[in-house]
Amino acid sequence: MDCGNFCLKCGKKLRKLESIDGKQLVYHMKCWNEIIQDIKNFDKVAESKYNYEILYCGLTKSEVEAGKTLVVDFQ
């Protein structure tokens, strides 16, 4: 993957020394480790860091707290 020597996460320039097996990296090691930590803790950081909304029966958390009724259909 050609990234033009820029990190795909933070956008800063990559050093030419950052390569594994002769292949140019597309992330800084710090950025890569942060991505892995976010994947491991996705349930904790999803709402605050990535604006991810958890759905309950097709309704967002704010709609449920507002008092909309939940309809559960068993088939």
N, C-alpha and C positions, 0 to 999 in steps of 0.2 A: 504494500500500500504506500503510495507516494503522498506524503503530507507536506512536502516543501520545507522540511527541517523545522517545522513548528509543531508544538504539542497540540493534539486535538482537543484536550480538556481545557487547558489554561490559555493557549494561544501564544505562549512565549517560545522563543527560539530554543531548539534542542542543540546540545553540543554534538560535535561530530564523533566524539568518543563513545557516545551512548549507542551501542549496537550489541546484538547477541547473535552469535554464529554468522557474522558478516552482514546481517540484516539490520537496516536502520530502524530504530524504535519510533513509534508514533506518539508515545506518552513519556513524560518524565517518570522516573521510578516513584517519586512522591505522589504524583497524580494517579498512577496506576494503583498504588497501595490504598489511596483514598477511595478509588472506585470499588476495589475489592471489599473494603470495610463497609461501604455503603450498601453493597449487595448483601453482606452478612447481616447487617442491621436494618434491612429495608423497612421492616414493620415499625421501627422507631423513628427513622429519618424521612420517610416517604412524604408525610404531610408537610413538615416544616421546610425541608430542603428542595423538594421536587414538585411541590404544589399538587400532590397526588391526593385524590379524595376517595376515602373508603366508602363503598356502597353497601347499604343494608337493604336487601330485597328491592334493589333498583333505585333506592332513595339515598341521597347524600346524608352525611351526619347532621348537617345543619337543618335539613328538612325533617329528619326524625326528631331532633330536639325541639323543633317548632310545633310539633304535635300532629303531624300527618300520620295517618294510620298505616300500619304495615299489613300487607296482604300476603300470606304464605299459602301457596297452592301445592297440595300433595297430589301427585298423579300416580 
